[in-house]
Amino acid sequence: MVEDSGKTPGTDTCPVNTPEPVVVEEDASGLPVAVKTRRRQPVTAIGNRWRIDDEWWRNEPISRLYYAVQLRSGQKLVVYKDLTSGGWYRQPY
């Protein structure tokens, strides 16, 4: 028989794929030109770009512009700009 831990199920879990705030430098047109992970790294390529507008009926709708970028180090990231707050985030895979 399994012992009762006394905890409410689901209260000690972490959300999966939670976006992390990240510092992104933009050019005059709003494209990402550098990302600060541990240090500032220039963006060498933007592989793809897409926009998501969702849940428009809620008090806080989702409006994001995503970029799949490659950094000078070779690292590939997906970052997005939250178009409602103006903040940048790194989206884990």
N, C-alpha and C positions, 0 to 999 in steps of 0.2 A: 504494500500500500504506500502511496506517495504522501509525504507529510505536507500539511498546509503551511506555507511560508508566511502567511499573514498579510501578504502584499496584495494589493489590487492588481489584477492582470493588466499588463500594458503600461504601468506607471513608471517602469524603470528602463524603458526602451528609448532609443534615439531615432529621430526621423532619418530615413534613408535619402541619400542624394540631396541633402540640404545645401542650398547655395551659400557660398562664403563671400563676404564683402572683399573686394580687391581694388587696388589702385590702378587705374588705367589712364594713360595720357591719350588725348584725342587730337586729331588735326583739326583744321578750320572747318572741315565738312562733317566732323563728328566720328570719323573712322578711328579705330584704335591704332596707335603707333607704338606704344610701349605698355608693358604690364609689369607691375612690381610684385613678384612672388617673394622670394627671399631678397632679391636685388632687382634693380630695374633691368628689364630685358626688352630690346626692340622687337617689334613684330616684323617678321620678314615676309609673311604671306597671310592673306585671308583666303581660306579655302572655300568658305560658304558664308552666306548671310541670310537670315530669315527673321520674320517678325511674327509675334504671337499677340493677338488681342483676344482676351477671353473673359468670361464672367462679367460682362459689361453691366449687368443688372445689379451687381453687388455694390456696397458702399466703397469698396476698394477693388476696382477692376484690375485685371492683369493686362499690362501693355509692355512688351519687352522686345528689344532688338538684339538678336543673337549673332555672334560671330565665332566661327571656327578658325582659330589663328594658330600660326606656327611662330615660335620665338627663335631668336638667333641661336639659342642653345640646341635647337631641334625639338624641344618640347612642344607638344600640341595641346591646346586648351580650347574649351568652349567658354566664352565670356558673354555676358549680356548686360545691356543698359536697361534699367528699369525706367521706362519713359514717364511714369507717374512721379517718381521720387528723384530721378536723375542719377541715382547710385549705380555703380558697376558691381557685378558679381561674377564669381567663377562657378560654373556648373559642373560638379563632379560627374564622372561617367558612371 
